[in-house]
Amino acid sequence: MADLEKNIHHSDSGSGLSSFDKSKTIRSENILAKRRASVQSHSSLEPRHEIIHCSHYTPYPNRWAKFRDYIREPMAEFFGTMILIIFGNGVNCQVVLSSNPAVASSPKGQYLSISFGWAVGVALGVWMCSGISGGHINPAVTLSFAVFRGFPWRKVPVFMFAQVLGAMCGAAIIYANYFHAIDLFEGGRGIRTLSTAGLFATYALPYMTSVSCFFSEFMATAVLLMIVMAITDKRNGPPPAGLVPLALFITILGIGASIGMETSYAVNPARDFGPRVFTAMVYGKQVFTFRNQYWVWCPIMAPFLGGLTGTLLYDAFLFVGSESIINTPNETARNQHLHACPEQRFRAPGGINEV
């Protein structure tokens, strides 16, 4: 035993490394070998496999990845809403501007084209961000989920800001794309009137009263949120995984084709407010003073209230899940639960989400 220890000591002193240093060297060589193998496999057409059996593994490969983790959800809402507006405002411009012979030799679409364009925008916008942020792309949806589904309130202002900013950027992109066509439609370079401002934000038809405008947007958004709650309800035959955007496509197509004519069916405060802020930079303050601040009570307040009402109706009469505040158990239910299941005294009963 003494000879063995002496040999080990002699071997270590001869190499100039302690046992601890040797183990570090061996581990470093193993990691380097794994990295070399990884580089070789990555340079070929074989599937790439991440090596995670490493003492230095981290979920953030670099600083940008760590920063991205903080902004990923709001950026998903930003891009999702931007996609919505690019398709929606884009189809508005193509159909309306092409109706002028100075812009196109023949019209490039009809009202049904507009309904399809907005439906495609909603479906693809939700598809882009649903796996990251939930695919709200609508402040009315965000607020309804916060009130009735436990969505974190701290995320609400961040999501709404991202949605409005995404809508504003989407409108700016489409305006830049159709800039010359708008000049021709208006009859001169730089002429801007509400006739083309309506391609970006919503403006009610002249015969519509204020009450009628509010009711139209309120009803349409209530219907939208009832359907949103239905297709996300696991206990009510939801669509297969990944097909929620298709269900929303059908929903928006139906709303546009049936009740969208009179107010241009905003049903989304960001869809109107974002483009309206952008057009204010180009068209002036007339976009905000139209019909005694129409933009406040019709495309913003009505969708918020309509969305809350639609969600309340669905939860009150159809939804049985514990996520909703409507189904929060009262004191009697709590006591009955504890009496029937004493071993679960420290567990939350139905209707209470465990942390």
Secondary structure, DSSP 4 states (H G I P E B T S, - for coil): -HHHHHHHHHHHHHHT--HHHHHHHHHHHHHHHHHHHHHHHHTSSSPP-----STT--S-SSHHHHHHHHHHHHHHHHHHHHHHHHHHHHHHHHHHHTTSTTT-SS----HHHHHHHHHHHHHHHHHHHHHHH-S--SHHHHHHHHHHS---GGGHHHHHHHHHHHHHHHHHHHHHHTHHHHHHHHTSTT---HHHHTTTS----TT--HHHHHHHHHHHHHHHHHHHHHHT-TTS-PPPTT-HHHHHHHHHHHHHHHH-TTT----SHHHHHHHHHHHHHHH-THHHHTTTTHHHIIIIIHHHHHHHHHHHHHHHHT---TTSGGG---HHHHHHHHHH-GGGTTS--TT----
